Amino acid sequence: MLTKILKWVAIAVLIGGLFWRPLGGYGILLQFVVSAAAFVVLVQAAGMRQYVWMSLFLLVAGLFNPILPIGFSKYVFVVVSTLTLLLFFFSLELLQPQRRLSIASITDRMPGSESL
């Protein structure tokens, strides 16, 4: 659930960055949110052993790194942000953890079972 929320927040911040050129504080906020969300999705993909997704989100975390920021021209920023936005959007549906079935306890009576 936390991962899904972070993905939606990253999508919202990226959409905001596409409409308004990131100025000062918003650019730093965009970098922190997108890189943090990319790192969380990277860990999720690692748990699911989805290595292509891991490499894509590692690239996103590197591009939006707030520690050593990369300066983009307006055109390159729009292209990178749009591709990142699509990547987060597709990951909402394609990177869903498999539901685990609960294990029935041997001490519970199952309906329809007979006692020895």
Secondary structure, 3 states (H helix, E strand, C coil): CHHHHHHHHHHHHHHHHHHCCCCHHHHHHHHHHHHHHHHHHHHHHHHCCCHHHHHHHHHHHHHCCCCCCCCCCHHHHHHHHHHHHHHHHHHHHHCCCCCCCCCCCCCCCCCCCCCC
